[in-house]
């Protein structure tokens, strides 16, 4: 049974998230419906990360199994044809070994968060970035964020309903960079807790405003207390940028 790896880009605005749910359209459901139209097969599409409502992807990865052996290019082009008009694009499709698993084979996930820091409202980036109208010090945000790198108990920065067995995660890298009015926060790790990136970004905003110091962020991390987290950043600025695999 052939297995296909899909690299996927999507605008999360009209979806309840990646995962199929009863309360609205999902990215997973849209792709599974397109696969049925293409192949006539009911098949499960398993993603590398379960993005939430309104969260976008530049490089989500998923896999699926089909009974029929299709050329990979036909999978890509056929899915894109059947996905219209949903804002989902299959960037690439390749046939892979049956041992490959989009979620469990992943070696690192890369998320980015976009902040537009200006007074004027968003026109082109509405629902695709967080508009913050008070001035932010991106340099101070970056320096404060370095205290989060490494293996920590991230209880403070995870959703209260997070279902992960442990709050301990290793954050490999985090950076905050400004280009003009745009500030981009990048986070790299093997895996993330539910709302971890958005929680971190919301707290870093307080640092950028001068309401928190670097020490305040470090104290919040050590507290292992969800109540010590800053306001959670909205979903529209978050993107699953890339998923890495061995080899």
C-alpha positions in Angstrom: 0.0 0.0 0.0 1.7 3.2 -1.1 2.3 6.0 1.4 2.5 9.6 0.4 4.1 12.5 2.2 2.3 15.8 1.6 3.7 19.3 2.2 0.9 21.7 2.8 0.3 25.4 2.9 -3.0 26.9 4.2 -4.8 29.9 5.5 -6.3 28.8 8.8 -8.9 31.6 8.9 -12.0 29.6 7.7 -11.1 26.4 9.6 -11.7 25.2 13.1 -8.1 24.0 13.0 -6.1 21.1 11.4 -8.0 18.3 13.1 -11.3 17.0 11.8 -14.1 18.1 14.2 -17.9 18.2 14.3 -18.2 21.9 14.9 -16.9 23.2 11.5 -14.6 22.6 8.5 -11.0 21.5 9.2 -7.9 21.3 7.0 -7.6 17.6 7.6 -11.3 17.1 6.5 -10.8 19.2 3.4 -7.8 17.1 2.3 -9.5 13.8 3.1 -12.5 14.9 1.0 -10.3 15.9 -1.9 -8.5 12.5 -1.7 -11.8 10.7 -1.9 -12.8 12.7 -5.0 -9.4 11.9 -6.5 -9.1 8.2 -5.6 -12.5 7.0 -4.5 -10.9 5.8 -1.2 -11.7 6.8 2.3 -8.3 7.4 3.9 -6.9 9.0 7.0 -4.6 12.0 6.6 -2.3 12.3 9.6 -0.5 15.7 10.2 2.7 16.6 11.9 1.0 19.2 14.1 -2.6 20.0 15.1 -2.8 23.7 14.5 -5.7 25.5 16.2 -8.5 27.6 14.8 -7.2 30.5 12.7 -3.5 29.3 12.7 -1.8 29.1 9.3 0.8 26.8 7.8 3.6 27.4 5.3 5.0 23.9 5.6 2.6 21.5 7.4 3.5 17.9 6.6 1.0 15.0 6.5 0.9 11.4 5.2 -1.7 9.1 3.8 -2.0 5.6 2.5 -3.8 4.6 -0.7 -4.5 1.2 -2.1 -3.8 2.4 -5.6 -0.3 3.5 -6.8 -0.6 7.0 -8.1 2.3 9.1 -9.5 3.2 11.6 -6.8 2.7 14.6 -9.2 -0.8 13.4 -9.9 -1.5 13.3 -6.1 -0.3 16.9 -5.8 -2.1 18.3 -8.9 -5.3 16.2 -8.3 -5.6 17.3 -4.7 -5.1 20.9 -5.6 -7.8 20.7 -8.2 -10.3 19.1 -5.8 -9.4 21.4 -2.9 -10.6 24.6 -4.7 -11.9 27.0 -3.5 -10.6 26.1 0.0 -7.4 28.1 0.9 -5.3 24.9 1.0 -2.4 24.1 -1.3 -0.4 20.9 -1.6 3.1 22.2 -2.3 4.7 18.8 -2.8 3.7 15.1 -2.7 6.3 12.3 -2.6 6.0 8.5 -2.1 7.7 7.4 1.0 8.6 4.3 2.9 5.8 2.8 5.0 7.7 3.5 8.1 7.4 7.2 7.6 5.0 8.9 10.0 4.3 12.7 9.7 4.0 13.1 13.4 6.2 10.5 15.0 9.1 10.7 12.5 9.5 14.4 12.9 12.9 15.6 14.2 12.1 19.3 14.6 9.2 21.7 14.2 9.6 25.4 13.3 6.9 28.0 14.1 6.9 31.7 13.4 4.7 34.4 14.8 4.1 37.7 12.9 3.5 41.0 14.7 2.9 44.2 12.8 3.9 47.0 15.1 2.3 50.2 13.8 -0.6 52.6 14.5 -2.4 52.0 11.1 -4.8 49.1 10.8 -4.0 46.0 8.8 -5.3 45.9 5.2 -3.3 43.1 3.4 -2.3 41.3 6.6 -5.8 41.2 8.3 -6.2 37.8 9.9 -2.5 37.0 9.0 -0.7 38.9 11.7 -1.2 40.5 15.2 -1.5 44.3 15.0 0.2 45.8 18.1 -0.1 49.6 18.0 2.1 50.5 21.0 5.9 50.6 20.3 7.8 47.4 21.0 11.5 46.9 21.6 12.3 43.8 19.6 15.9 43.7 20.8 14.8 43.5 24.4 12.2 40.9 23.5 15.0 38.8 21.9 17.3 39.0 24.8 14.6 38.1 27.3 13.5 35.1 25.1 17.0 33.5 25.4 16.2 32.6 28.9 13.6 30.2 27.6 16.0 28.2 25.5 16.8 24.7 26.8 14.9 22.1 28.7 12.3 23.5 31.1 9.0 22.9 32.7 6.8 25.1 30.5 3.6 24.9 32.7 3.3 28.7 32.7 3.3 28.7 28.9 0.8 26.0 28.1 -3.0 26.0 27.8 -4.8 24.8 30.9 -6.5 22.1 28.7 -3.2 20.9 27.2 -3.3 17.1 27.1 0.4 16.5 27.0 1.6 14.0 29.6 4.5 16.2 30.7 5.0 20.0 30.6 8.7 19.6 30.1 9.9 20.5 26.7 13.3 21.5 25.1 13.2 24.8 23.2 16.1 24.6 20.7 16.0 28.1 19.5 14.0 31.3 19.7 14.6 34.6 18.0 12.9 38.0 17.7 13.8 40.1 14.7 12.3 43.4 13.4 12.2 44.4 9.7 10.5 47.7 9.4 7.1 47.5 11.1 7.1 43.7 11.2 8.5 41.7 14.2 8.9 38.0 13.7 9.3 35.5 16.5 10.7 32.1 15.5 10.7 29.0 17.7 12.3 25.7 17.0 11.8 22.5 19.0 11.1 18.8 18.6 7.6 19.4 19.9 5.5 22.1 21.5 2.8 22.2 24.2 -0.7 23.4 23.3 -0.6 27.2 23.0 3.1 27.3 24.0 4.2 29.6 21.2 1.3 32.0 21.5 1.7 32.1 25.3 5.4 32.9 25.0 4.7 35.6 22.4 2.1 37.3 24.5 4.5 37.4 27.4 7.3 38.8 25.2 5.0 41.6 24.1 4.9 42.7 27.8 8.7 42.8 27.7 8.6 44.8 24.5 6.3 47.3 26.0 8.4 47.7 29.0 5.8 46.3 31.4 8.0 43.2 32.1 11.7 42.9 32.5 13.9 40.0 31.4 13.8 38.9 35.0 10.0 39.0 35.1 9.9 36.5 32.2 12.4 34.2 33.8 10.4 34.4 37.1 7.2 33.5 35.2 8.9 30.5 33.7 10.3 29.2 37.0 6.9 29.7 38.7 5.4 26.8 36.7 2.0 28.5 37.1 -0.4 29.2 34.2 -1.7 32.3 36.1 1.8 33.9 35.7 1.6 33.9 31.9 1.0 37.1 30.0 -2.0 37.5 27.7 -2.0 34.8 25.0 -1.3 36.2 21.6 -4.1 35.7 19.0 -4.0 32.8 16.6 -3.9 34.7 13.4 -0.2 35.6 13.7 1.0 32.0 14.1 2.3 29.8 11.3 3.7 26.3 11.3 6.6 27.1 9.0 8.4 23.8 8.5 8.8 20.3 9.8 12.2 18.5 9.6 12.8 14.8 9.3 16.0 12.7 9.6 17.8 12.4 6.3 
